[in-house]
Amino acid sequence: MFSVIYRFNLNPQQEAPYKECWNKVVDYFKKECGALGSILHRGENEMWLAYSCWPDKATRDAAWPGKEAPNKKLPEEVRIAIEKMQEIAAENQDLEQYDEIGLEAVENKLF
């Protein structure tokens, strides 16, 4: 299993629109691209963490457009959701942001 951790900060007024977009993106990647799922966490001091699981890195790399996100291969609704998430990230440039972390599972008792 391959997982990706995303950590970021959100202003409180951006929580609802971010969650709406996150749900659209996750639902698409689960249904259409082989993602196993994702969990979105809210921590202290506007810190958010999303944990995305894939069968392997190759499946994730084939599905996720990376720096090209959103690309024209994605359905319009998913592209719009990703664009909104990118807009929210840009609006939070003054808050601390973090690079994503890719992880290969060694042991798994979660699933």
C-alpha positions as CSV (number, residue, x, y, z in Angstrom):
1,M,0.0,0.0,0.0
2,F,1.1,3.5,-0.8
3,S,-0.1,6.5,1.2
4,V,0.3,10.3,0.9
5,I,0.1,12.7,3.7
6,Y,-0.9,16.3,3.0
7,R,-0.6,18.9,5.8
8,F,-1.8,22.5,5.5
9,N,-3.4,25.3,7.3
10,L,-6.9,26.8,6.6
11,N,-8.6,29.8,7.8
12,P,-11.9,28.8,9.6
13,Q,-14.1,30.4,6.9
14,Q,-12.5,28.2,4.3
15,E,-13.3,24.9,6.0
16,A,-16.7,24.2,4.5
17,P,-15.7,24.9,0.9
18,Y,-12.5,22.9,1.3
19,K,-14.3,19.9,2.7
20,E,-16.9,20.1,-0.2
21,C,-14.1,20.0,-2.8
22,W,-12.1,17.4,-0.9
23,N,-15.2,15.1,-1.0
24,K,-15.6,15.5,-4.7
25,V,-12.0,14.8,-5.5
26,V,-11.8,11.7,-3.1
27,D,-15.0,10.2,-4.4
28,Y,-13.8,10.5,-8.0
29,F,-10.4,8.9,-7.3
30,K,-12.0,6.1,-5.3
31,K,-14.6,5.3,-7.9
32,E,-12.6,5.9,-11.1
33,C,-8.9,5.6,-10.3
34,G,-8.3,2.8,-7.8
35,A,-7.8,4.9,-4.7
36,L,-8.5,3.1,-1.5
37,G,-9.8,6.2,0.3
38,S,-8.7,9.2,2.3
39,I,-9.2,10.7,5.7
40,L,-9.4,14.4,6.4
41,H,-8.4,15.5,9.9
42,R,-8.7,18.9,11.6
43,G,-6.1,19.6,14.2
44,E,-5.3,22.6,16.4
45,N,-4.4,26.1,15.2
46,E,-5.9,25.7,11.8
47,M,-3.7,22.7,11.0
48,W,-5.4,20.2,8.7
49,L,-4.1,16.8,7.6
50,A,-5.3,14.5,4.8
51,Y,-4.2,10.9,4.5
52,S,-4.8,9.2,1.1
53,C,-4.3,5.5,0.5
54,W,-3.6,3.7,-2.8
55,P,-2.9,0.1,-3.6
56,D,0.6,1.1,-4.7
57,K,2.6,4.2,-5.9
58,A,2.2,3.3,-9.5
59,T,-1.6,3.4,-9.2
60,R,-1.5,6.8,-7.5
61,D,1.0,8.2,-10.0
62,A,-1.1,7.1,-12.9
63,A,-4.2,8.7,-11.5
64,W,-2.9,11.9,-10.0
65,P,-1.9,14.6,-12.4
66,G,0.7,16.0,-9.9
67,K,1.9,19.5,-10.8
68,E,-0.3,19.4,-13.9
69,A,-3.5,19.3,-11.7
70,P,-6.0,19.8,-12.7
71,N,-5.6,18.5,-16.3
72,K,-8.1,17.9,-19.0
73,K,-8.3,14.2,-18.4
74,L,-10.3,14.8,-15.2
75,P,-14.0,15.4,-15.3
76,E,-15.0,19.1,-15.2
77,E,-16.5,18.8,-11.7
78,V,-13.2,17.4,-10.3
79,R,-11.1,20.0,-12.2
80,I,-13.2,22.8,-10.7
81,A,-12.9,21.2,-7.2
82,I,-9.1,21.0,-7.5
83,E,-8.9,24.5,-8.8
84,K,-10.9,25.7,-5.8
85,M,-8.6,23.8,-3.4
86,Q,-5.6,25.4,-5.2
87,E,-7.2,28.9,-4.8
88,I,-7.7,28.2,-1.1
89,A,-4.1,27.2,-0.7
90,A,-3.0,30.4,-2.5
91,E,-5.1,32.5,-0.2
92,N,-3.3,30.8,2.8
93,Q,0.2,31.6,1.7
94,D,0.6,33.6,4.9
95,L,0.0,30.5,6.9
96,E,2.6,27.7,7.3
97,Q,2.3,25.1,4.5
98,Y,4.0,21.8,4.1
99,D,5.1,19.5,1.3
100,E,3.3,16.2,0.7
101,I,4.9,13.1,2.1
102,G,4.7,9.7,0.2
103,L,4.9,6.6,2.3
104,E,5.2,2.8,1.5
105,A,3.3,0.7,4.0
106,V,5.5,-1.8,5.9
107,E,2.9,-3.1,8.3
108,N,-0.8,-2.4,8.3
109,K,-3.5,-3.1,10.9
110,L,-5.7,-0.3,9.9
111,F,-7.6,-2.0,7.1
